[in-house]
Amino acid sequence: MKIIFSLLTFSLLFTACAPEGEPKVVTTIGMLGDIVQTVGGDCVETEVMMGPGIDPHLYKASAGDVKTLQNADIIFYSGLHLEGQLGEVFENLQDKRPVIAAAERAVTEANVIQTDDSYGVDPHVWMDASLWAQTVDVVAEELSTLKPDCAEAIATRAEVYKPQLEALHTWTNESIATIPEEQRILVTAHDAFAYYSRAYDIDVAGIQGISTEAEAAIADIRDTVDTIVERNVPAIFVESTINPRAIEAVKQAAQDRGRTVEVGGELFSDAMGEAGTADGTNIGMIYSNTKTITEALGGEVAPLPDDLQAWANQWGVSQ
C-alpha cells in the first residue's frame, strides 16, 4: 500500500508540474474550424465536430461529442438555427465555458436573410465571403481573451486573412458576371445559396427549402423542372452533404419534357471538402463552387487576384 500511495503521489505531482497544452477550441462546422486554425495558429488546439459530408441541419450530438464539448476551453458554433438540434447541449454548457455563436454575433440583423419557413432566417452566411469575413473579428477577439500572450499574433493573422476573403468576394463576383445573363441561375438540391445569390447576382432555385429535414415533394420537382424549361438551364448541381436522388429526379423529369440538362458538378454547401486539401478551407470551398458553377453555366473563371496567390501556392491551385 505504501508503494501504491507513493506512486500515486508521484503521479499527481508530475501531472501538476507538467506543462499545460494549448487551449482546446471546438467548432461545430469546418468553416469555423478553418477560421480558428488560420487565426489561432499554434496558439490553440482546434477540433471540428462535423467533417466533410456532414449535414449540420440533421446532426445530433453523440456521447463522444458531448464529452468533447465538455473538455473544450471554448466552443464556437455558427448560430442562426444552423445547429438547431444542438441548442440544448450548448445551453447546458454555457455556464462552464464560453459558447460563442460566431456568425449570429458577427452579422447584423440587416444583413441576415429572412425566410418564411420555421427557421425564420437563413444560416448559410459563409456563402457570402465578405459577410463571412466578419466572423474573423469575433473569433480573433475570443481567442485573444482565451490566450492573451498570443493576442498580437492572433490580430496579425486576422489582419492578413480578412483581405483574402474580401479578394475572394471580388473574384467570385467577376467570375459569375461572365455567365450569360439568361443562364445565370443556380439549381441545387436545397436552398443553401441565398447569400451567394444576393452577393454575386445569380438566381437560385433549390429543390428543398433551407433545411434538409424533409424529403423533396413531387411538387418541388415539378416546380424546379418548370424553371429549367423556362430559363433553358444548361446544368444543375448536386451537393456534397445531400443524397443526389432529388437532382437525378429533376434531370429525368426534365428529359421527359424534352429538355436535356446536365449535372454540372458537386458543390459544397453545408460542409467543406476534406481537411488537408484546398477544398477543406473557406477560400477553397467558395473557389471550387464558383469555378464549377461558372464553367458549367457557360462563363469564364476570372484570374485569381494577388491577395489569393499565397493561398493558391500553398495548395497547388492553378487556373
Backbone torsions as a table, in degrees:
resi	resn	phi	psi	omega
1	MET	NA	-38.8	177.8
2	LYS	-60.9	-40.5	-179.8
3	ILE	-63.9	-45.0	-179.5
4	ILE	-62.3	-43.3	-179.8
5	PHE	-63.3	-40.3	179.9
6	SER	-64.5	-43.4	179.3
7	LEU	-63.6	-41.8	179.6
8	LEU	-64.2	-42.9	179.0
9	THR	-61.7	-43.8	178.8
10	PHE	-61.2	-42.2	-179.7
11	SER	-61.9	-43.9	-179.8
12	LEU	-65.9	-40.2	178.3
13	LEU	-64.7	-40.3	180.0
14	PHE	-64.3	-42.0	179.7
15	THR	-63.6	-41.3	-178.3
16	ALA	-66.5	-32.9	-177.0
17	CYS	-90.1	-12.1	-176.9
18	ALA	-67.8	143.7	179.5
19	PRO	-66.0	137.4	179.4
20	GLU	-74.2	148.7	175.6
21	GLY	-77.5	177.3	178.1
22	GLU	-69.6	155.2	178.7
23	PRO	-56.3	140.3	-178.9
24	LYS	-92.7	121.4	179.6
25	VAL	-111.1	125.7	177.2
26	VAL	-112.2	131.2	174.2
27	THR	-119.5	152.3	179.3
28	THR	-75.2	-50.1	-174.0
29	ILE	-112.1	156.7	-178.2
30	GLY	-64.2	-31.1	-178.7
31	MET	-62.7	-36.4	174.3
32	LEU	-76.7	-37.5	178.1
33	GLY	-58.5	-38.3	179.8
34	ASP	-65.8	-40.5	177.3
35	ILE	-63.4	-45.6	179.9
36	VAL	-60.5	-45.7	-179.0
37	GLN	-65.7	-39.9	-178.2
38	THR	-69.4	-43.9	-176.2
39	VAL	-84.3	-38.9	-178.0
40	GLY	-78.9	-30.6	179.6
41	GLY	57.1	-138.8	-178.4
42	ASP	-84.7	10.3	177.4
43	CYS	-82.4	-14.5	-178.5
44	VAL	-138.4	161.1	172.6
45	GLU	-107.6	121.8	-172.3
46	THR	-109.4	136.6	174.3
47	GLU	-133.1	132.0	-179.8
48	VAL	-106.0	128.9	-177.7
49	MET	-74.2	-44.9	-172.5
50	MET	-108.0	111.2	-177.3
51	GLY	-89.2	-165.9	180.0
52	PRO	-56.7	139.5	177.1
53	GLY	80.1	0.0	-178.6
54	ILE	-93.2	131.6	-179.6
55	ASP	-92.5	111.7	-177.4
56	PRO	-68.3	-22.5	178.9
57	HIS	-63.9	-31.9	-174.4
58	LEU	-105.2	-1.5	-169.9
59	TYR	-71.1	132.0	174.7
60	LYS	-118.9	134.5	-177.4
61	ALA	-69.6	133.8	174.0
62	SER	-87.5	172.4	176.3
63	ALA	-60.0	-36.9	177.7
64	GLY	-65.0	-38.5	178.0
65	ASP	-63.7	-44.0	-179.7
66	VAL	-60.5	-41.3	178.3
67	LYS	-64.3	-42.0	177.7
68	THR	-60.0	-44.1	179.7
69	LEU	-66.6	-38.1	178.9
70	GLN	-65.4	-29.0	-179.3
71	ASN	-88.7	-2.4	-177.6
72	ALA	-78.5	148.9	173.0
73	ASP	-85.3	-27.0	176.7
74	ILE	-155.1	147.1	-179.4
75	ILE	-124.0	130.9	173.5
76	PHE	-113.1	127.6	169.4
77	TYR	-128.5	163.9	-174.6
78	SER	-75.6	-47.3	-177.7
79	GLY	89.5	-161.9	-176.5
80	LEU	56.7	33.9	176.8
81	HIS	70.4	10.5	179.6
82	LEU	-60.4	-49.1	-177.5
83	GLU	-100.1	48.4	-171.0
84	GLY	-51.3	-37.7	-175.8
85	GLN	-78.1	-5.2	177.8
86	LEU	-100.4	1.4	-174.8
87	GLY	-55.3	-44.9	-178.2
88	GLU	-66.8	-36.6	178.0
89	VAL	-62.9	-46.3	179.4
90	PHE	-62.1	-40.7	-179.2
91	GLU	-61.3	-38.2	-179.3
92	ASN	-72.4	-21.6	-175.4
93	LEU	-97.7	-18.7	-167.6
94	GLN	-69.5	-16.0	176.3
95	ASP	-80.7	-12.3	-174.2
96	LYS	-108.0	-17.7	-178.9
97	ARG	-161.4	161.0	177.2
98	PRO	-65.2	129.9	175.4
99	VAL	-124.9	109.1	-166.5
100	ILE	-112.2	122.3	172.8
101	ALA	-86.5	88.1	-166.6
102	ALA	-62.6	-51.7	-178.4
103	ALA	-68.9	-40.2	-179.5
104	GLU	-61.1	-36.2	-179.9
105	ARG	-80.2	-32.0	-173.1
106	ALA	-81.1	-35.8	-171.4
107	VAL	-93.8	128.0	-179.9
108	THR	-68.9	154.9	-179.1
109	GLU	-57.4	-34.2	-178.7
110	ALA	-65.4	-26.0	-177.9
111	ASN	-93.2	-11.6	179.6
112	VAL	-77.5	132.0	178.6
113	ILE	-79.4	124.0	179.2
114	GLN	-84.3	147.5	178.9
115	THR	-127.0	163.5	-179.3
116	ASP	-104.0	18.6	177.4
117	ASP	-101.7	-169.5	-177.0
118	SER	-67.3	-20.4	179.3
119	TYR	-68.8	-44.2	-178.2
120	GLY	84.8	-27.1	178.2
121	VAL	-140.9	157.3	176.1
122	ASP	-94.6	122.2	-176.2
123	PRO	-88.1	-4.0	-169.7
124	HIS	-83.7	54.5	-172.5
125	VAL	-62.7	-32.6	-175.1
126	TRP	-62.3	-13.7	179.7
127	MET	-70.6	-14.5	172.8
128	ASP	-109.1	104.7	-172.9
129	ALA	-60.0	-36.8	-178.9
130	SER	-71.3	-33.1	177.7
131	LEU	-73.9	-42.3	179.5
132	TRP	-64.0	-28.6	179.1
133	ALA	-59.4	-25.3	-178.8
134	GLN	-68.3	-22.4	177.6
135	THR	-71.1	-19.3	179.6
136	VAL	-59.9	-41.4	-179.4
137	ASP	-64.4	-39.5	179.2
138	VAL	-63.8	-47.2	-179.7
139	VAL	-63.0	-45.8	-178.8
140	ALA	-61.2	-41.6	-179.7
141	GLU	-63.5	-45.6	-177.5
142	GLU	-69.5	-39.0	178.8
143	LEU	-67.6	-35.6	178.2
144	SER	-65.9	-36.5	176.1
145	THR	-67.8	-39.2	-179.4
146	LEU	-69.8	-36.3	-174.5
147	LYS	-132.7	74.8	-173.2
148	PRO	-57.8	-34.3	-178.1
149	ASP	-70.5	-10.2	177.1
150	CYS	-106.3	5.5	-172.5
151	ALA	-56.1	-42.1	-178.0
152	GLU	-66.5	-44.0	179.4
153	ALA	-65.6	-39.0	178.7
154	ILE	-63.5	-44.4	179.8
155	ALA	-62.9	-40.6	179.5
156	THR	-63.5	-44.6	179.8
157	ARG	-64.8	-37.2	178.3
158	ALA	-65.0	-38.9	-179.9
159	GLU	-66.7	-26.9	177.1
160	VAL	-81.4	-38.3	-171.9
161	TYR	-74.5	-41.5	-176.8
162	LYS	-59.3	-43.4	176.6
163	PRO	-62.0	-28.4	176.3
164	GLN	-65.6	-41.7	177.9
165	LEU	-67.4	-35.8	176.8
166	GLU	-66.6	-39.3	177.5
167	ALA	-65.6	-38.7	176.1
168	LEU	-61.0	-41.2	178.0
169	HIS	-58.7	-48.5	-179.7
170	THR	-63.5	-44.8	-179.3
171	TRP	-62.2	-40.8	179.1
172	THR	-63.8	-43.0	177.1
173	ASN	-58.1	-46.2	-178.6
174	GLU	-64.2	-38.2	-178.7
175	SER	-70.0	-48.7	-178.2
176	ILE	-63.1	-32.9	-179.1
177	ALA	-64.3	-18.4	179.7
178	THR	-81.1	-12.0	178.2
179	ILE	-71.8	132.0	176.8
180	PRO	-51.9	135.2	-170.9
181	GLU	-56.1	-39.3	-178.0
182	GLU	-69.0	-19.6	179.6
183	GLN	-103.7	5.4	-174.9
184	ARG	-84.9	69.5	178.0
185	ILE	-141.7	132.5	-174.5
186	LEU	-107.1	111.7	179.1
187	VAL	-102.8	117.6	-175.7
188	THR	-131.2	176.0	-176.2
189	ALA	-70.6	-39.2	177.4
190	HIS	-143.7	166.3	-168.4
191	ASP	-82.3	71.7	-178.1
192	ALA	-106.9	2.4	-169.6
193	PHE	-116.5	22.7	-178.9
194	ALA	-64.9	-39.9	177.4
195	TYR	-66.6	-38.5	176.7
196	TYR	-62.1	-43.4	180.0
197	SER	-60.1	-47.9	-177.6
198	ARG	-67.7	-39.8	-176.0
199	ALA	-74.2	-33.3	-169.3
200	TYR	-120.2	14.7	171.0
201	ASP	55.3	56.6	175.0
202	ILE	-136.2	133.1	178.1
203	ASP	-69.3	150.9	-178.9
204	VAL	-132.5	137.6	173.5
205	ALA	-130.4	108.2	177.7
206	GLY	-98.8	134.1	-178.7
207	ILE	-64.2	-47.2	175.5
208	GLN	-97.9	172.6	180.0
209	GLY	-82.8	-155.5	-178.5
210	ILE	-59.2	-47.8	-178.7
211	SER	-89.6	159.8	177.0
212	THR	-109.4	17.1	-174.8
213	GLU	-68.9	-31.2	-178.9
214	ALA	-106.0	148.7	177.3
215	GLU	-72.8	152.5	176.1
216	ALA	-66.5	134.6	179.9
217	ALA	-87.8	164.4	178.1
218	ILE	-58.6	-37.5	179.2
219	ALA	-64.0	-35.8	177.6
220	ASP	-64.2	-42.1	178.3
221	ILE	-62.4	-45.8	-177.6
222	ARG	-63.1	-44.2	-179.9
223	ASP	-62.7	-38.9	179.6
224	THR	-66.3	-41.2	178.4
225	VAL	-64.4	-39.0	176.2
226	ASP	-56.8	-42.9	179.0
227	THR	-63.8	-42.7	-179.8
228	ILE	-61.8	-43.9	-179.2
229	VAL	-68.0	-45.6	-177.7
230	GLU	-64.9	-38.6	-175.5
231	ARG	-95.5	-2.1	-178.3
232	ASN	54.6	48.6	-176.1
233	VAL	-68.8	126.5	-177.8
234	PRO	-82.9	-22.7	-174.4
235	ALA	-152.2	147.5	174.4
236	ILE	-125.2	167.5	-167.7
237	PHE	-133.5	139.8	172.2
238	VAL	-89.8	165.6	179.4
239	GLU	-122.1	148.0	-172.6
240	SER	-67.8	-20.8	-176.4
241	THR	-105.2	3.5	-172.9
242	ILE	-127.9	138.4	176.4
243	ASN	-55.9	131.6	-174.8
244	PRO	-77.2	2.7	-172.8
245	ARG	-63.3	-32.8	179.1
246	ALA	-65.5	-42.1	178.0
247	ILE	-65.1	-40.8	178.0
248	GLU	-64.0	-36.7	177.8
249	ALA	-65.2	-39.3	177.7
250	VAL	-65.4	-43.9	179.1
251	LYS	-58.8	-44.8	-179.5
252	GLN	-66.9	-41.6	-179.8
253	ALA	-65.2	-37.6	176.7
254	ALA	-65.2	-40.7	178.4
255	GLN	-62.7	-38.8	178.2
256	ASP	-63.3	-22.7	178.0
257	ARG	-99.3	13.6	174.6
258	GLY	82.7	15.9	-179.5
259	ARG	-117.4	113.4	177.7
260	THR	-84.8	124.6	178.5
261	VAL	-131.1	136.5	-178.2
262	GLU	-94.0	155.9	169.0
263	VAL	-84.4	112.0	-171.3
264	GLY	-76.9	-9.8	179.5
265	GLY	139.4	-177.7	-178.7
266	GLU	-102.4	134.4	178.3
267	LEU	-111.1	150.7	173.1
268	PHE	-92.4	124.4	-178.8
269	SER	-119.5	-67.2	-177.1
270	ASP	-96.5	-1.5	177.7
271	ALA	-153.5	153.6	178.1
272	MET	-85.7	-172.8	176.6
273	GLY	-81.8	-168.0	-176.9
274	GLU	-64.2	140.8	175.2
275	ALA	-61.3	143.5	-179.5
276	GLY	85.3	8.6	175.6
277	THR	-125.4	165.7	177.8
278	ALA	-59.5	-38.9	-179.1
279	ASP	-67.7	-16.1	179.2
280	GLY	-88.8	22.0	175.3
281	THR	-125.3	158.7	177.1
282	ASN	-59.1	-44.3	-179.9
283	ILE	-64.1	-45.2	-178.1
284	GLY	-65.8	-35.1	178.2
285	MET	-60.7	-51.2	-179.1
286	ILE	-71.0	-36.7	176.5
287	TYR	-59.7	-49.1	-178.6
288	SER	-62.9	-45.7	178.8
289	ASN	-59.0	-47.3	-176.2
290	THR	-65.4	-42.4	178.6
291	LYS	-62.3	-44.7	-179.6
292	THR	-63.6	-46.4	-178.6
293	ILE	-65.0	-48.2	-175.6
294	THR	-60.7	-48.5	-177.0
295	GLU	-68.7	-38.6	-178.0
296	ALA	-70.7	-28.0	-177.3
297	LEU	-99.8	11.1	171.7
298	GLY	93.1	16.6	177.9
299	GLY	-98.3	-171.9	179.7
300	GLU	-132.6	124.3	-176.9
301	VAL	-65.6	131.4	-179.3
302	ALA	-72.8	154.5	175.1
303	PRO	-62.9	145.2	178.6
304	LEU	-68.7	137.0	178.3
305	PRO	-72.7	165.7	-177.7
306	ASP	-58.8	-37.1	-177.2
307	ASP	-65.1	-15.4	179.9
308	LEU	-104.8	1.5	-177.7
309	GLN	-67.0	-37.6	179.5
310	ALA	-63.4	-42.5	177.1
311	TRP	-62.9	-45.2	-179.3
312	ALA	-61.7	-42.3	179.2
313	ASN	-65.8	-40.4	180.0
314	GLN	-58.7	-38.8	-174.6
315	TRP	-105.1	4.7	178.3
316	GLY	67.8	33.7	179.8
317	VAL	-90.2	127.0	177.3
318	SER	-136.8	144.3	-179.1
319	GLN	-91.9	NA	NA
